[in-house]
Amino acid sequence: MSVTAKSLGIDKLDVGNRLALIGELWDSVSSETESLPLSVELKAELDQRIEEAESNPDAGISWNEVKEATLARLRN
């Protein structure tokens, strides 16, 4: 039998507790996956993106701009 939110009773938790659990699960997964090797394709893609970002640093927008725009959209 596969593990599901229902089989673990997670579906009965309130939204706040489910969100907290998501954070805990993410932290546990991300800490274990940091040591996993990248595929050749993913490494090539990341290297290309780094090269593009370094050759044209003004092409993107800052994290603060992204965050503010997202929060503004959520407020409306």
N, CA, C and O atoms as a Maestro MAE file, in Angstrom:
{
 s_m_m2io_version
 :::
 2.0.0
}

f_m_ct {
 s_m_title
 :::
 protein
 m_atom[304] {
  # First column is atom index #
  i_m_mmod_type
  r_m_x_coord
  r_m_y_coord
  r_m_z_coord
  i_m_residue_number
  s_m_chain_name
  s_m_pdb_residue_name
  s_m_pdb_atom_name
  i_m_atomic_number
  :::
  1 25 0.843 -1.183 0.000 1 A "MET " " N  " 7
  2 3 0.000 0.000 0.000 1 A "MET " " CA " 6
  3 2 0.887 1.244 0.000 1 A "MET " " C  " 6
  4 15 1.868 1.315 0.740 1 A "MET " " O  " 8
  5 25 0.541 2.209 -0.823 2 A "SER " " N  " 7
  6 3 1.332 3.434 -0.872 2 A "SER " " CA " 6
  7 2 0.903 4.382 0.249 2 A "SER " " C  " 6
  8 15 -0.226 4.332 0.735 2 A "SER " " O  " 8
  9 25 1.826 5.233 0.635 3 A "VAL " " N  " 7
  10 3 1.559 6.213 1.682 3 A "VAL " " CA " 6
  11 2 0.857 7.408 1.052 3 A "VAL " " C  " 6
  12 15 1.312 7.949 0.044 3 A "VAL " " O  " 8
  13 25 -0.246 7.808 1.651 4 A "THR " " N  " 7
  14 3 -0.986 8.974 1.178 4 A "THR " " CA " 6
  15 2 -1.285 9.895 2.351 4 A "THR " " C  " 6
  16 15 -1.171 9.500 3.511 4 A "THR " " O  " 8
  17 25 -1.667 11.118 2.037 5 A "ALA " " N  " 7
  18 3 -2.046 12.061 3.090 5 A "ALA " " CA " 6
  19 2 -3.208 11.492 3.895 5 A "ALA " " C  " 6
  20 15 -3.255 11.639 5.117 5 A "ALA " " O  " 8
  21 25 -4.135 10.848 3.215 6 A "LYS " " N  " 7
  22 3 -5.300 10.283 3.896 6 A "LYS " " CA " 6
  23 2 -4.895 9.127 4.810 6 A "LYS " " C  " 6
  24 15 -5.368 9.035 5.943 6 A "LYS " " O  " 8
  25 25 -4.012 8.236 4.315 7 A "SER " " N  " 7
  26 3 -3.619 7.081 5.133 7 A "SER " " CA " 6
  27 2 -2.835 7.499 6.376 7 A "SER " " C  " 6
  28 15 -2.840 6.793 7.384 7 A "SER " " O  " 8
  29 25 -2.168 8.639 6.302 8 A "LEU " " N  " 7
  30 3 -1.417 9.148 7.456 8 A "LEU " " CA " 6
  31 2 -2.243 10.095 8.325 8 A "LEU " " C  " 6
  32 15 -1.790 10.519 9.388 8 A "LEU " " O  " 8
  33 25 -3.449 10.425 7.876 9 A "GLY " " N  " 7
  34 3 -4.301 11.343 8.626 9 A "GLY " " CA " 6
  35 2 -3.955 12.799 8.418 9 A "GLY " " C  " 6
  36 15 -4.473 13.669 9.119 9 A "GLY " " O  " 8
  37 25 -3.091 13.075 7.466 10 A "ILE " " N  " 7
  38 3 -2.666 14.453 7.210 10 A "ILE " " CA " 6
  39 2 -3.831 15.300 6.706 10 A "ILE " " C  " 6
  40 15 -3.895 16.497 6.983 10 A "ILE " " O  " 8
  41 25 -4.742 14.686 5.974 11 A "ASP " " N  " 7
  42 3 -5.891 15.420 5.443 11 A "ASP " " CA " 6
  43 2 -6.791 15.975 6.546 11 A "ASP " " C  " 6
  44 15 -7.616 16.850 6.286 11 A "ASP " " O  " 8
  45 25 -6.641 15.478 7.766 12 A "LYS " " N  " 7
  46 3 -7.449 15.963 8.891 12 A "LYS " " CA " 6
  47 2 -6.811 17.162 9.603 12 A "LYS " " C  " 6
  48 15 -7.456 17.809 10.429 12 A "LYS " " O  " 8
  49 25 -5.553 17.454 9.285 13 A "LEU " " N  " 7
  50 3 -4.871 18.595 9.896 13 A "LEU " " CA " 6
  51 2 -5.405 19.895 9.326 13 A "LEU " " C  " 6
  52 15 -5.863 19.934 8.184 13 A "LEU " " O  " 8
  53 25 -5.350 20.965 10.117 14 A "ASP " " N  " 7
  54 3 -5.738 22.265 9.579 14 A "ASP " " CA " 6
  55 2 -4.656 22.766 8.622 14 A "ASP " " C  " 6
  56 15 -3.548 22.231 8.589 14 A "ASP " " O  " 8
  57 25 -4.983 23.777 7.860 15 A "VAL " " N  " 7
  58 3 -4.086 24.280 6.817 15 A "VAL " " CA " 6
  59 2 -2.739 24.702 7.390 15 A "VAL " " C  " 6
  60 15 -1.700 24.404 6.800 15 A "VAL " " O  " 8
  61 25 -2.737 25.378 8.507 16 A "GLY " " N  " 7
  62 3 -1.481 25.828 9.108 16 A "GLY " " CA " 6
  63 2 -0.553 24.668 9.440 16 A "GLY " " C  " 6
  64 15 0.649 24.734 9.186 16 A "GLY " " O  " 8
  65 25 -1.108 23.618 10.002 17 A "ASN " " N  " 7
  66 3 -0.286 22.458 10.341 17 A "ASN " " CA " 6
  67 2 0.173 21.711 9.094 17 A "ASN " " C  " 6
  68 15 1.288 21.190 9.064 17 A "ASN " " O  " 8
  69 25 -0.668 21.653 8.067 18 A "ARG " " N  " 7
  70 3 -0.240 21.010 6.822 18 A "ARG " " CA " 6
  71 2 0.890 21.795 6.175 18 A "ARG " " C  " 6
  72 15 1.835 21.202 5.655 18 A "ARG " " O  " 8
  73 25 0.804 23.133 6.199 19 A "LEU " " N  " 7
  74 3 1.880 23.953 5.639 19 A "LEU " " CA " 6
  75 2 3.171 23.777 6.433 19 A "LEU " " C  " 6
  76 15 4.253 23.708 5.849 19 A "LEU " " O  " 8
  77 25 3.067 23.705 7.749 20 A "ALA " " N  " 7
  78 3 4.256 23.475 8.575 20 A "ALA " " CA " 6
  79 2 4.874 22.122 8.248 20 A "ALA " " C  " 6
  80 15 6.097 21.990 8.191 20 A "ALA " " O  " 8
  81 25 4.032 21.121 8.033 21 A "LEU " " N  " 7
  82 3 4.522 19.793 7.681 21 A "LEU " " CA " 6
  83 2 5.207 19.796 6.319 21 A "LEU " " C  " 6
  84 15 6.225 19.130 6.129 21 A "LEU " " O  " 8
  85 25 4.653 20.541 5.381 22 A "ILE " " N  " 7
  86 3 5.297 20.680 4.069 22 A "ILE " " CA " 6
  87 2 6.706 21.231 4.240 22 A "ILE " " C  " 6
  88 15 7.648 20.740 3.619 22 A "ILE " " O  " 8
  89 25 6.851 22.249 5.081 23 A "GLY " " N  " 7
  90 3 8.170 22.828 5.331 23 A "GLY " " CA " 6
  91 2 9.134 21.812 5.923 23 A "GLY " " C  " 6
  92 15 10.295 21.737 5.523 23 A "GLY " " O  " 8
  93 25 8.649 21.039 6.871 24 A "GLU " " N  " 7
  94 3 9.511 20.020 7.478 24 A "GLU " " CA " 6
  95 2 9.900 18.953 6.461 24 A "GLU " " C  " 6
  96 15 11.056 18.532 6.407 24 A "GLU " " O  " 8
  97 25 8.936 18.519 5.661 25 A "LEU " " N  " 7
  98 3 9.240 17.521 4.634 25 A "LEU " " CA " 6
  99 2 10.248 18.059 3.633 25 A "LEU " " C  " 6
  100 15 11.194 17.365 3.260 25 A "LEU " " O  " 8
  101 25 10.042 19.309 3.195 26 A "TRP " " N  " 7
  102 3 10.967 19.901 2.224 26 A "TRP " " CA " 6
  103 2 12.380 19.968 2.795 26 A "TRP " " C  " 6
  104 15 13.350 19.623 2.120 26 A "TRP " " O  " 8
  105 25 12.484 20.415 4.044 27 A "ASP " " N  " 7
  106 3 13.807 20.503 4.676 27 A "ASP " " CA " 6
  107 2 14.479 19.139 4.747 27 A "ASP " " C  " 6
  108 15 15.683 19.027 4.513 27 A "ASP " " O  " 8
  109 25 13.708 18.098 5.069 28 A "SER " " N  " 7
  110 3 14.302 16.771 5.186 28 A "SER " " CA " 6
  111 2 14.732 16.232 3.823 28 A "SER " " C  " 6
  112 15 15.751 15.549 3.718 28 A "SER " " O  " 8
  113 25 13.966 16.535 2.791 29 A "VAL " " N  " 7
  114 3 14.321 16.078 1.449 29 A "VAL " " CA " 6
  115 2 15.505 16.866 0.914 29 A "VAL " " C  " 6
  116 15 16.448 16.282 0.380 29 A "VAL " " O  " 8
  117 25 15.467 18.188 1.052 30 A "SER " " N  " 7
  118 3 16.535 19.007 0.483 30 A "SER " " CA " 6
  119 2 17.877 18.727 1.148 30 A "SER " " C  " 6
  120 15 18.915 18.790 0.489 30 A "SER " " O  " 8
  121 25 17.872 18.420 2.433 31 A "SER " " N  " 7
  122 3 19.145 18.136 3.099 31 A "SER " " CA " 6
  123 2 19.748 16.829 2.606 31 A "SER " " C  " 6
  124 15 20.969 16.673 2.615 31 A "SER " " O  " 8
  125 25 18.918 15.894 2.177 32 A "GLU " " N  " 7
  126 3 19.418 14.614 1.681 32 A "GLU " " CA " 6
  127 2 19.787 14.652 0.207 32 A "GLU " " C  " 6
  128 15 20.614 13.858 -0.242 32 A "GLU " " O  " 8
  129 25 19.188 15.561 -0.552 33 A "THR " " N  " 7
  130 3 19.437 15.590 -1.997 33 A "THR " " CA " 6
  131 2 20.605 16.479 -2.391 33 A "THR " " C  " 6
  132 15 21.038 16.444 -3.543 33 A "THR " " O  " 8
  133 25 21.124 17.273 -1.462 34 A "GLU " " N  " 7
  134 3 22.245 18.149 -1.788 34 A "GLU " " CA " 6
  135 2 23.472 17.377 -2.248 34 A "GLU " " C  " 6
  136 15 24.287 17.897 -3.010 34 A "GLU " " O  " 8
  137 25 23.604 16.147 -1.793 35 A "SER " " N  " 7
  138 3 24.775 15.361 -2.155 35 A "SER " " CA " 6
  139 2 24.565 14.522 -3.418 35 A "SER " " C  " 6
  140 15 25.485 13.835 -3.860 35 A "SER " " O  " 8
  141 25 23.357 14.571 -4.004 36 A "LEU " " N  " 7
  142 3 23.095 13.805 -5.223 36 A "LEU " " CA " 6
  143 2 23.795 14.459 -6.413 36 A "LEU " " C  " 6
  144 15 23.813 15.685 -6.523 36 A "LEU " " O  " 8
  145 25 24.363 13.662 -7.292 37 A "PRO " " N  " 7
  146 3 25.042 14.240 -8.457 37 A "PRO " " CA " 6
  147 2 24.042 14.798 -9.468 37 A "PRO " " C  " 6
  148 15 22.918 14.310 -9.584 37 A "PRO " " O  " 8
  149 25 24.474 15.834 -10.200 38 A "LEU " " N  " 7
  150 3 23.647 16.396 -11.270 38 A "LEU " " CA " 6
  151 2 23.831 15.565 -12.526 38 A "LEU " " C  " 6
  152 15 24.905 15.018 -12.779 38 A "LEU " " O  " 8
  153 25 22.758 15.480 -13.312 39 A "SER " " N  " 7
  154 3 22.905 14.811 -14.601 39 A "SER " " CA " 6
  155 2 23.753 15.697 -15.510 39 A "SER " " C  " 6
  156 15 23.887 16.897 -15.268 39 A "SER " " O  " 8
  157 25 24.316 15.112 -16.541 40 A "VAL " " N  " 7
  158 3 25.131 15.864 -17.499 40 A "VAL " " CA " 6
  159 2 24.298 16.974 -18.122 40 A "VAL " " C  " 6
  160 15 24.774 18.097 -18.289 40 A "VAL " " O  " 8
  161 25 23.041 16.655 -18.468 41 A "GLU " " N  " 7
  162 3 22.156 17.636 -19.101 41 A "GLU " " CA " 6
  163 2 21.847 18.804 -18.163 41 A "GLU " " C  " 6
  164 15 21.882 19.962 -18.578 41 A "GLU " " O  " 8
  165 25 21.547 18.499 -16.908 42 A "LEU " " N  " 7
  166 3 21.232 19.559 -15.952 42 A "LEU " " CA " 6
  167 2 22.446 20.429 -15.672 42 A "LEU " " C  " 6
  168 15 22.326 21.651 -15.588 42 A "LEU " " O  " 8
  169 25 23.611 19.816 -15.527 43 A "LYS " " N  " 7
  170 3 24.829 20.593 -15.308 43 A "LYS " " CA " 6
  171 2 25.092 21.522 -16.482 43 A "LYS " " C  " 6
  172 15 25.462 22.678 -16.279 43 A "LYS " " O  " 8
  173 25 24.906 21.033 -17.719 44 A "ALA " " N  " 7
  174 3 25.107 21.866 -18.906 44 A "ALA " " CA " 6
  175 2 24.128 23.035 -18.916 44 A "ALA " " C  " 6
  176 15 24.505 24.162 -19.239 44 A "ALA " " O  " 8
  177 25 22.873 22.768 -18.562 45 A "GLU " " N  " 7
  178 3 21.860 23.828 -18.521 45 A "GLU " " CA " 6
  179 2 22.214 24.868 -17.465 45 A "GLU " " C  " 6
  180 15 22.124 26.067 -17.729 45 A "GLU " " O  " 8
  181 25 22.610 24.435 -16.292 46 A "LEU " " N  " 7
  182 3 22.983 25.372 -15.233 46 A "LEU " " CA " 6
  183 2 24.213 26.180 -15.611 46 A "LEU " " C  " 6
  184 15 24.268 27.384 -15.361 46 A "LEU " " O  " 8
  185 25 25.195 25.529 -16.210 47 A "ASP " " N  " 7
  186 3 26.391 26.249 -16.658 47 A "ASP " " CA " 6
  187 2 26.038 27.314 -17.688 47 A "ASP " " C  " 6
  188 15 26.578 28.419 -17.657 47 A "ASP " " O  " 8
  189 25 25.122 26.975 -18.608 48 A "GLN " " N  " 7
  190 3 24.694 27.945 -19.623 48 A "GLN " " CA " 6
  191 2 23.988 29.133 -18.971 48 A "GLN " " C  " 6
  192 15 24.237 30.282 -19.336 48 A "GLN " " O  " 8
  193 25 23.116 28.860 -18.017 49 A "ARG " " N  " 7
  194 3 22.392 29.947 -17.341 49 A "ARG " " CA " 6
  195 2 23.345 30.843 -16.555 49 A "ARG " " C  " 6
  196 15 23.183 32.064 -16.547 49 A "ARG " " O  " 8
  197 25 24.328 30.250 -15.900 50 A "ILE " " N  " 7
  198 3 25.318 31.042 -15.161 50 A "ILE " " CA " 6
  199 2 26.089 31.930 -16.121 50 A "ILE " " C  " 6
  200 15 26.299 33.111 -15.845 50 A "ILE " " O  " 8
  201 25 26.512 31.371 -17.246 51 A "GLU " " N  " 7
  202 3 27.257 32.145 -18.245 51 A "GLU " " CA " 6
  203 2 26.425 33.310 -18.765 51 A "GLU " " C  " 6
  204 15 26.932 34.424 -18.899 51 A "GLU " " O  " 8
  205 25 25.137 33.061 -19.063 52 A "GLU " " N  " 7
  206 3 24.254 34.123 -19.545 52 A "GLU " " CA " 6
  207 2 24.065 35.205 -18.488 52 A "GLU " " C  " 6
  208 15 24.086 36.395 -18.803 52 A "GLU " " O  " 8
  209 25 23.882 34.799 -17.250 53 A "ALA " " N  " 7
  210 3 23.689 35.770 -16.174 53 A "ALA " " CA " 6
  211 2 24.933 36.619 -15.952 53 A "ALA " " C  " 6
  212 15 24.836 37.825 -15.722 53 A "ALA " " O  " 8
  213 25 26.098 35.989 -16.023 54 A "GLU " " N  " 7
  214 3 27.340 36.731 -15.818 54 A "GLU " " CA " 6
  215 2 27.648 37.655 -16.993 54 A "GLU " " C  " 6
  216 15 28.229 38.722 -16.796 54 A "GLU " " O  " 8
  217 25 27.270 37.265 -18.214 55 A "SER " " N  " 7
  218 3 27.566 38.102 -19.373 55 A "SER " " CA " 6
  219 2 26.577 39.259 -19.519 55 A "SER " " C  " 6
  220 15 26.878 40.234 -20.209 55 A "SER " " O  " 8
  221 25 25.419 39.174 -18.893 56 A "ASN " " N  " 7
  222 3 24.431 40.243 -18.987 56 A "ASN " " CA " 6
  223 2 23.694 40.370 -17.648 56 A "ASN " " C  " 6
  224 15 22.525 39.994 -17.549 56 A "ASN " " O  " 8
  225 25 24.361 40.890 -16.629 57 A "PRO " " N  " 7
  226 3 23.776 40.923 -15.287 57 A "PRO " " CA " 6
  227 2 22.553 41.828 -15.141 57 A "PRO " " C  " 6
  228 15 21.782 41.673 -14.194 57 A "PRO " " O  " 8
  229 25 22.366 42.771 -16.070 58 A "ASP " " N  " 7
  230 3 21.213 43.672 -15.976 58 A "ASP " " CA " 6
  231 2 19.962 43.111 -16.646 58 A "ASP " " C  " 6
  232 15 18.923 43.772 -16.650 58 A "ASP " " O  " 8
  233 25 20.039 41.915 -17.207 59 A "ALA " " N  " 7
  234 3 18.901 41.339 -17.930 59 A "ALA " " CA " 6
  235 2 17.792 40.878 -16.992 59 A "ALA " " C  " 6
  236 15 16.626 40.861 -17.384 59 A "ALA " " O  " 8
  237 25 18.125 40.511 -15.787 60 A "GLY " " N  " 7
  238 3 17.128 39.988 -14.861 60 A "GLY " " CA " 6
  239 2 16.610 41.051 -13.918 60 A "GLY " " C  " 6
  240 15 16.961 42.226 -14.030 60 A "GLY " " O  " 8
  241 25 15.771 40.626 -12.988 61 A "ILE " " N  " 7
  242 3 15.287 41.522 -11.943 61 A "ILE " " CA " 6
  243 2 15.665 40.931 -10.596 61 A "ILE " " C  " 6
  244 15 15.876 39.724 -10.475 61 A "ILE " " O  " 8
  245 25 15.749 41.769 -9.605 62 A "SER " " N  " 7
  246 3 16.203 41.330 -8.288 62 A "SER " " CA " 6
  247 2 15.114 40.530 -7.575 62 A "SER " " C  " 6
  248 15 13.931 40.611 -7.907 62 A "SER " " O  " 8
  249 25 15.553 39.763 -6.597 63 A "TRP " " N  " 7
  250 3 14.623 38.994 -5.784 63 A "TRP " " CA " 6
  251 2 13.623 39.924 -5.109 63 A "TRP " " C  " 6
  252 15 12.440 39.593 -5.023 63 A "TRP " " O  " 8
  253 25 14.075 41.084 -4.627 64 A "ASN " " N  " 7
  254 3 13.160 42.026 -3.968 64 A "ASN " " CA " 6
  255 2 12.065 42.493 -4.916 64 A "ASN " " C  " 6
  256 15 10.913 42.635 -4.508 64 A "ASN " " O  " 8
  257 25 12.414 42.734 -6.184 65 A "GLU " " N  " 7
  258 3 11.399 43.141 -7.156 65 A "GLU " " CA " 6
  259 2 10.390 42.026 -7.406 65 A "GLU " " C  " 6
  260 15 9.188 42.277 -7.494 65 A "GLU " " O  " 8
  261 25 10.876 40.813 -7.519 66 A "VAL " " N  " 7
  262 3 9.977 39.660 -7.720 66 A "VAL " " CA " 6
  263 2 9.051 39.505 -6.521 66 A "VAL " " C  " 6
  264 15 7.844 39.315 -6.672 66 A "VAL " " O  " 8
  265 25 9.628 39.588 -5.340 67 A "LYS " " N  " 7
  266 3 8.859 39.430 -4.104 67 A "LYS " " CA " 6
  267 2 7.792 40.516 -3.977 67 A "LYS " " C  " 6
  268 15 6.638 40.216 -3.669 67 A "LYS " " O  " 8
  269 25 8.164 41.763 -4.208 68 A "GLU " " N  " 7
  270 3 7.208 42.862 -4.100 68 A "GLU " " CA " 6
  271 2 6.083 42.736 -5.119 68 A "GLU " " C  " 6
  272 15 4.920 42.967 -4.791 68 A "GLU " " O  " 8
  273 25 6.422 42.372 -6.355 69 A "ALA " " N  " 7
  274 3 5.403 42.207 -7.395 69 A "ALA " " CA " 6
  275 2 4.438 41.072 -7.025 69 A "ALA " " C  " 6
  276 15 3.229 41.187 -7.231 69 A "ALA " " O  " 8
  277 25 4.971 39.997 -6.489 70 A "THR " " N  " 7
  278 3 4.129 38.863 -6.094 70 A "THR " " CA " 6
  279 2 3.224 39.235 -4.940 70 A "THR " " C  " 6
  280 15 2.033 38.923 -4.951 70 A "THR " " O  " 8
  281 25 3.782 39.897 -3.948 71 A "LEU " " N  " 7
  282 3 2.953 40.328 -2.804 71 A "LEU " " CA " 6
  283 2 1.885 41.318 -3.236 71 A "LEU " " C  " 6
  284 15 0.765 41.273 -2.727 71 A "LEU " " O  " 8
  285 25 2.203 42.201 -4.153 72 A "ALA " " N  " 7
  286 3 1.208 43.156 -4.642 72 A "ALA " " CA " 6
  287 2 0.064 42.438 -5.339 72 A "ALA " " C  " 6
  288 15 -1.101 42.792 -5.159 72 A "ALA " " O  " 8
  289 25 0.400 41.421 -6.141 73 A "ARG " " N  " 7
  290 3 -0.642 40.646 -6.825 73 A "ARG " " CA " 6
  291 2 -1.518 39.908 -5.819 73 A "ARG " " C  " 6
  292 15 -2.730 39.805 -6.010 73 A "ARG " " O  " 8
  293 25 -0.917 39.396 -4.755 74 A "LEU " " N  " 7
  294 3 -1.683 38.660 -3.755 74 A "LEU " " CA " 6
  295 2 -2.612 39.573 -2.957 74 A "LEU " " C  " 6
  296 15 -3.661 39.133 -2.485 74 A "LEU " " O  " 8
  297 25 -2.236 40.827 -2.807 75 A "ARG " " N  " 7
  298 3 -3.052 41.771 -2.051 75 A "ARG " " CA " 6
  299 2 -4.299 42.203 -2.825 75 A "ARG " " C  " 6
  300 15 -5.299 42.607 -2.231 75 A "ARG " " O  " 8
  301 25 -4.228 42.115 -4.142 76 A "ASN " " N  " 7
  302 3 -5.363 42.567 -4.967 76 A "ASN " " CA " 6
  303 2 -6.370 41.503 -5.215 76 A "ASN " " C  " 6
  304 15 -7.370 41.745 -5.891 76 A "ASN " " O  " 8
  :::
 }
 m_bond[303] {
  # First column is bond index #
  i_m_from
  i_m_to
  i_m_order
  :::
  1 1 2 1
  2 2 3 1
  3 3 4 2
  4 3 5 1
  5 5 6 1
  6 6 7 1
  7 7 8 2
  8 7 9 1
  9 9 10 1
  10 10 11 1
  11 11 12 2
  12 11 13 1
  13 13 14 1
  14 14 15 1
  15 15 16 2
  16 15 17 1
  17 17 18 1
  18 18 19 1
  19 19 20 2
  20 19 21 1
  21 21 22 1
  22 22 23 1
  23 23 24 2
  24 23 25 1
  25 25 26 1
  26 26 27 1
  27 27 28 2
  28 27 29 1
  29 29 30 1
  30 30 31 1
  31 31 32 2
  32 31 33 1
  33 33 34 1
  34 34 35 1
  35 35 36 2
  36 35 37 1
  37 37 38 1
  38 38 39 1
  39 39 40 2
  40 39 41 1
  41 41 42 1
  42 42 43 1
  43 43 44 2
  44 43 45 1
  45 45 46 1
  46 46 47 1
  47 47 48 2
  48 47 49 1
  49 49 50 1
  50 50 51 1
  51 51 52 2
  52 51 53 1
  53 53 54 1
  54 54 55 1
  55 55 56 2
  56 55 57 1
  57 57 58 1
  58 58 59 1
  59 59 60 2
  60 59 61 1
  61 61 62 1
  62 62 63 1
  63 63 64 2
  64 63 65 1
  65 65 66 1
  66 66 67 1
  67 67 68 2
  68 67 69 1
  69 69 70 1
  70 70 71 1
  71 71 72 2
  72 71 73 1
  73 73 74 1
  74 74 75 1
  75 75 76 2
  76 75 77 1
  77 77 78 1
  78 78 79 1
  79 79 80 2
  80 79 81 1
  81 81 82 1
  82 82 83 1
  83 83 84 2
  84 83 85 1
  85 85 86 1
  86 86 87 1
  87 87 88 2
  88 87 89 1
  89 89 90 1
  90 90 91 1
  91 91 92 2
  92 91 93 1
  93 93 94 1
  94 94 95 1
  95 95 96 2
  96 95 97 1
  97 97 98 1
  98 98 99 1
  99 99 100 2
  100 99 101 1
  101 101 102 1
  102 102 103 1
  103 103 104 2
  104 103 105 1
  105 105 106 1
  106 106 107 1
  107 107 108 2
  108 107 109 1
  109 109 110 1
  110 110 111 1
  111 111 112 2
  112 111 113 1
  113 113 114 1
  114 114 115 1
  115 115 116 2
  116 115 117 1
  117 117 118 1
  118 118 119 1
  119 119 120 2
  120 119 121 1
  121 121 122 1
  122 122 123 1
  123 123 124 2
  124 123 125 1
  125 125 126 1
  126 126 127 1
  127 127 128 2
  128 127 129 1
  129 129 130 1
  130 130 131 1
  131 131 132 2
  132 131 133 1
  133 133 134 1
  134 134 135 1
  135 135 136 2
  136 135 137 1
  137 137 138 1
  138 138 139 1
  139 139 140 2
  140 139 141 1
  141 141 142 1
  142 142 143 1
  143 143 144 2
  144 143 145 1
  145 145 146 1
  146 146 147 1
  147 147 148 2
  148 147 149 1
  149 149 150 1
  150 150 151 1
  151 151 152 2
  152 151 153 1
  153 153 154 1
  154 154 155 1
  155 155 156 2
  156 155 157 1
  157 157 158 1
  158 158 159 1
  159 159 160 2
  160 159 161 1
  161 161 162 1
  162 162 163 1
  163 163 164 2
  164 163 165 1
  165 165 166 1
  166 166 167 1
  167 167 168 2
  168 167 169 1
  169 169 170 1
  170 170 171 1
  171 171 172 2
  172 171 173 1
  173 173 174 1
  174 174 175 1
  175 175 176 2
  176 175 177 1
  177 177 178 1
  178 178 179 1
  179 179 180 2
  180 179 181 1
  181 181 182 1
  182 182 183 1
  183 183 184 2
  184 183 185 1
  185 185 186 1
  186 186 187 1
  187 187 188 2
  188 187 189 1
  189 189 190 1
  190 190 191 1
  191 191 192 2
  192 191 193 1
  193 193 194 1
  194 194 195 1
  195 195 196 2
  196 195 197 1
  197 197 198 1
  198 198 199 1
  199 199 200 2
  200 199 201 1
  201 201 202 1
  202 202 203 1
  203 203 204 2
  204 203 205 1
  205 205 206 1
  206 206 207 1
  207 207 208 2
  208 207 209 1
  209 209 210 1
  210 210 211 1
  211 211 212 2
  212 211 213 1
  213 213 214 1
  214 214 215 1
  215 215 216 2
  216 215 217 1
  217 217 218 1
  218 218 219 1
  219 219 220 2
  220 219 221 1
  221 221 222 1
  222 222 223 1
  223 223 224 2
  224 223 225 1
  225 225 226 1
  226 226 227 1
  227 227 228 2
  228 227 229 1
  229 229 230 1
  230 230 231 1
  231 231 232 2
  232 231 233 1
  233 233 234 1
  234 234 235 1
  235 235 236 2
  236 235 237 1
  237 237 238 1
  238 238 239 1
  239 239 240 2
  240 239 241 1
  241 241 242 1
  242 242 243 1
  243 243 244 2
  244 243 245 1
  245 245 246 1
  246 246 247 1
  247 247 248 2
  248 247 249 1
  249 249 250 1
  250 250 251 1
  251 251 252 2
  252 251 253 1
  253 253 254 1
  254 254 255 1
  255 255 256 2
  256 255 257 1
  257 257 258 1
  258 258 259 1
  259 259 260 2
  260 259 261 1
  261 261 262 1
  262 262 263 1
  263 263 264 2
  264 263 265 1
  265 265 266 1
  266 266 267 1
  267 267 268 2
  268 267 269 1
  269 269 270 1
  270 270 271 1
  271 271 272 2
  272 271 273 1
  273 273 274 1
  274 274 275 1
  275 275 276 2
  276 275 277 1
  277 277 278 1
  278 278 279 1
  279 279 280 2
  280 279 281 1
  281 281 282 1
  282 282 283 1
  283 283 284 2
  284 283 285 1
  285 285 286 1
  286 286 287 1
  287 287 288 2
  288 287 289 1
  289 289 290 1
  290 290 291 1
  291 291 292 2
  292 291 293 1
  293 293 294 1
  294 294 295 1
  295 295 296 2
  296 295 297 1
  297 297 298 1
  298 298 299 1
  299 299 300 2
  300 299 301 1
  301 301 302 1
  302 302 303 1
  303 303 304 2
  :::
 }
}
